């Protein structure tokens, strides 16, 4: 006769549950999927607004270029790993939408975004002014890079450099409206920010 019987520390598996239940996403994974779908929808709305309304705004030869700035904002909010993948996918979709300046938008936007996000994570903290500074720096690098490529391909002239800078500044000024929306979407599924 055993005086001290030890109970099992582990619960046995429930009976009747199949392996298919493991394929369903958890509630956190569902919220993360909703987050990325909403970020993509914001970029799509920005593309529609750019093509329908904002192309008419012209200051000093520059107009708005909303989609790259929205993509930059999402990448800065989400960090280098997931933000860079999002940038690559969205820049390909931006190119195939027919609204981009050319095929060179894919490597240019991806490279600028990776640089800006790594710079932000290495030297800056999260906040509105950080996001605004990174978006401005990224847009300036993107517009100057696109201008240099267009100059190399003989699609523009050197006198239009001021218009490229004006486009970057006008875009950053116009996109500030999207900051509260981006922050609200970024909080879905938990914070990804780790300082």
C-alpha positions, 0 to 999 in steps of 0.5 A: 500500500502506497501512503504517498501517491503523487498526482500527475502535474500535467493535465492530459490532452482533451479528447475529441479535438483534432489537429485541425484546431491548431490551424486556426489563428489565435485572437492575437494573430487575428488582430495582427492580420486586421492591423495589416489589412487596415494599414493596406487600406489606408495606403489604398485610400491614400492612393485614391486620394492622390489620383483623384484630388491631391494631384491638383495641388501644386506649390512651387512646381511640386505636388503631393506624393502621399503613398510613399509617405504613408508607406514610410509612416507604417514602416517607422511605426512597425519597426525594421522587420515587419515594416520593411516587408510591408514596404516591399509588398506595398511598393510592388503594388504601388508600381502595378497600380499605374500611379508610380513614376516608374519601375525604379520606385520598388528598390528606391522606396524599399532602400530608403525605408530600411535606412530611415527605420534603422536610423530611427531605431538606433538613434530616436524614440517613438513619438509624433515629432520622431515620426514626422522627422523620419517621414520628412527625411525619408520623403526627401531621400526618396524624392531626391533619389527618384529625381536622380534616377529620372535625371539619369534616364533623361526623363527630367531636367536639373532645373526641377530639383526644387520641385522635388524638394517642394514635393517632399515638404508638401507631402509631409505637411499633408500626411500629418492628418493620417498620424492619429489613424496610423497610431490607432491601427498600430495599437491593434494586436498589442504594441510592437515597439520595444525600446 
